[in-house]
Amino acid sequence: MTLADRRTRSPRARGRPRPGRAGTSGTSGTRTPWLVARLAPRTLRGRLSLVALTTAALLMVVLTVAFNTVARHRLAREADDEVRTRAAAVATTVDIRHGGVRVLETSGDRVLDTNAWIYAGGRLLERPPSGAGVLTHAADALAARGRRGCATVHGPDTVRLCAQPVPGTAARATVVTALDLAPYRSSARTLLLGSFALDAVMLACTYAVTRLAVGRALRPVRTMTDQATQWSAVGSEERFADRGRPAELAALGTSLDALLDRIRAVLRHERQLTGELSHELRTPLSRIVAELDWWRSRPRSAAETRASHEIMTEAAQSMRTICDTLLDEVREGVPTAPGTADVPAVLHRLATAPDAPDAVRVVVAVGPAPLTAGVRQALLERIVSPLLANAVRYARTTVTLTARRTADGIRVDVTDDGPGVPGAFTDQLFQPGRRADPGDGHGGAGLGLPLARRLARSAGGEVAHDPGYGPGARFVVTLPAG
């Protein structure tokens, strides 16, 4: 390989990615959110306690910093005041009455001379026995300024020096005193450590009190949740309203009551749909069972077998139509599918169904003009069929089906010459599961009339009872015209 080849290929080698580094960075990037999610509290009590602890910690940090800053400034001022007081005391020992500067000897001279320097016109007159070195140089610098001032000397010991000019002297005498800041620094550290200890105790108390308070506050919520779970499972009528709870829990109770009402309504609709399906499927199932019993009673010819198969097929198709119609109607948010139905044809087909007893005659009376309703044919059959079955059940001799066009749409009347509806039962006529006389000997679950009204209303129509008709009963179906 030549040098030119090496130069040509080396950029490629330098530009190759290193999978180890890329893999490491990718793993670290995905590991951090997972770790945060694992460490985060999973309960509301833990999260609120953590929020309270974090807030208290931030507040205590701010207060601790502020308190210790103020304390340090206060200790610094006290130290300066102490140094200046010493300087003023030393200045009283300086005699300036005869135009010169002379240091007087006093009974407390040793105490005053401790850490004190006396200057006259920049010349050092007196210094402490151990004042050589860094402190003397700092005192010289302060005295050379010729005015009041302080400076801090950092070394093995931190010392504060202050200069105090002696008033009324022409020779410009200056006194410099020093003060060891170790006791003040120790006081500041003691305050800081005490603040940290107090912060730790306060944070621990805050966390414990918050968990206790939140736990007690959430205890009614947990109780309400358990009660709601129990009540929703059995469809109970118990509710949370009007129990003297706080405003927040009262709002939660109202929401849970609405949810329980909805669950109970769903359960009631489910039972109602099951009863309606059972009610509507009973007739075609009875036809299939009767046809099978007839076919198995003795050997049948091929033509009779084919006819039986056609009857059972028609009944099965009717069952599927019933299921599709009822299930489409009960689906929430799904409007009833539009369509048109030939009203006379539907009424004639229902009248010729082999369900009426021989003593009852079903008559269809419609005008010559075409009548079409704005609903599907299967839905019109499901609306009129329970009314016709109810009329046939209680009629003595005749049931009449009439249809005509009105200003609002199509009207279908189902009348019979039976005993009619008792006046005391009129208000409960369309309530599911209610019958005027359960022991009258007629089969029925009290679901046909409520089903007919509900299906008619889903299509924009209505089913009503005419209380003024007599003798017998009349039910009026109104539907939009097609």
Long-range contacts (C-beta under 8 A, 24 or more apart in sequence): 44-214, 44-218, 45-211, 45-214, 45-215, 45-218, 46-211, 48-210, 48-214, 49-207, 49-210, 49-211, 49-214, 52-206, 52-207, 52-210, 53-203, 53-206, 53-207, 53-210, 56-202, 56-203, 56-206, 57-199, 57-203, 60-199, 60-202, 60-203, 61-199, 64-195, 64-196, 64-199, 67-191, 67-195, 68-188, 68-191, 68-192, 68-195, 71-188, 71-191, 72-188, 75-184, 75-187, 75-188, 76-184, 78-184, 79-160, 79-179, 79-181, 79-184, 80-150, 80-160, 80-162, 82-179, 83-150, 83-160, 83-161, 83-162, 83-177, 83-178, 83-179, 84-148, 84-162, 84-164, 84-177, 86-112, 86-115, 86-116, 86-177, 86-179, 87-116, 87-162, 87-163, 87-164, 87-175, 87-176, 87-177, 88-164, 90-116, 90-118, 90-164, 90-175, 90-177, 91-164, 91-166, 91-173, 91-175, 94-118, 94-166, 94-169, 94-173, 94-175, 96-166, 96-168, 96-169, 96-171, 96-173, 99-170, 99-171, 100-171, 101-125, 101-166, 101-169, 101-171, 101-173, 115-159, 115-177, 115-178, 115-179, 116-175, 116-176, 116-177, 116-178, 117-143, 117-175, 117-176, 117-177, 118-173, 118-174, 118-175, 118-176, 119-143, 119-173, 119-174, 119-175, 119-176, 120-171, 120-172, 120-173, 120-174, 121-171, 121-172, 121-173, 122-172, 128-178, 135-159, 135-161, 135-178, 139-163, 139-176, 139-178, 142-174, 142-176, 143-174, 143-176, 146-172, 146-174, 152-181, 157-181, 157-182, 158-182, 158-185, 220-245, 220-249, 221-249, 221-252, 224-249, 224-252, 224-253, 224-256, 228-256, 228-259, 228-260, 231-260, 232-259, 232-260, 232-263, 235-263, 235-264, 235-267, 235-268, 236-260, 237-264, 269-330, 272-432, 272-447, 272-450, 273-326, 273-330, 275-432, 275-433, 275-445, 275-447, 276-326, 276-447, 276-451, 277-322, 277-323, 277-326, 278-445, 279-386, 279-445, 279-447, 279-448, 279-451, 280-322, 280-326, 280-382, 280-385, 280-386, 280-451, 281-319, 281-322, 281-323, 283-355, 283-389, 284-315, 284-316, 284-318, 284-319, 284-322, 285-315, 285-319, 287-311, 287-312, 287-315, 287-354, 288-312, 288-315, 288-316, 291-315, 321-378, 321-381, 322-378, 322-382, 324-378, 325-376, 325-378, 325-379, 325-382, 325-455, 326-382, 329-379, 329-454, 329-455, 329-458, 336-375, 336-376, 336-379, 336-458, 336-459, 337-376, 338-374, 338-376, 339-374, 339-375, 339-376, 339-377, 339-379, 339-482, 340-372, 340-373, 340-374, 340-375, 340-482, 341-372, 341-373, 341-375, 341-376, 341-377, 341-379, 341-380, 341-482, 342-370, 342-371, 342-372, 342-377, 343-371, 343-372, 343-373, 343-380, 343-403, 343-410, 343-412, 344-370, 344-371, 344-403, 346-377, 346-380, 346-381, 346-384, 347-384, 347-401, 347-403, 347-412, 349-381, 350-381, 350-384, 350-385, 350-388, 350-401, 351-388, 351-401, 355-389, 355-392, 356-392, 356-399, 357-392, 359-396, 359-397, 360-392, 360-395, 360-396, 360-397, 360-398, 360-399, 361-397, 361-398, 361-399, 362-388, 362-392, 362-398, 362-399, 362-400, 362-401, 363-398, 363-399, 363-400, 363-401, 364-400, 364-401, 364-402, 365-400, 365-401, 365-402, 365-403, 366-402, 366-403, 366-404, 367-403, 367-404, 367-405, 369-405, 371-403, 371-404, 371-405, 371-410, 372-410, 372-481, 372-482, 373-409, 373-410, 373-479, 373-480, 373-481, 373-482, 374-409, 374-459, 374-460, 374-479, 374-480, 374-481, 374-482, 375-459, 375-461, 375-479, 375-480, 375-482, 379-455, 379-459, 380-479, 382-451, 382-452, 382-455, 383-452, 383-455, 383-456, 383-459, 383-461, 383-463, 383-477, 383-479, 384-412, 384-414, 384-452, 384-477, 385-452, 386-447, 386-448, 386-449, 386-451, 386-452, 387-414, 387-448, 387-449, 387-452, 387-463, 387-475, 387-477, 388-414, 389-448, 390-444, 390-448, 390-449, 390-475, 391-415, 391-416, 391-418, 391-473, 391-475, 392-416, 393-442, 393-443, 393-444, 394-418, 394-419, 394-442, 394-473, 395-472, 405-481, 406-478, 408-478, 408-480, 409-461, 409-478, 409-479, 409-480, 409-481, 410-478, 410-479, 410-480, 410-481, 410-482, 411-476, 411-477, 411-478, 412-476, 412-477, 412-478, 412-479, 413-474, 413-475, 413-476, 413-477, 414-474, 414-475, 414-477, 415-469, 415-472, 415-473, 415-474, 415-475, 416-472, 416-473, 417-471, 417-472, 418-472, 418-473, 419-471, 419-472, 420-469, 420-470, 420-471, 420-472, 420-473, 421-465, 421-467, 421-473, 423-467, 426-465, 426-467, 429-465, 430-463, 430-465, 449-475, 452-477
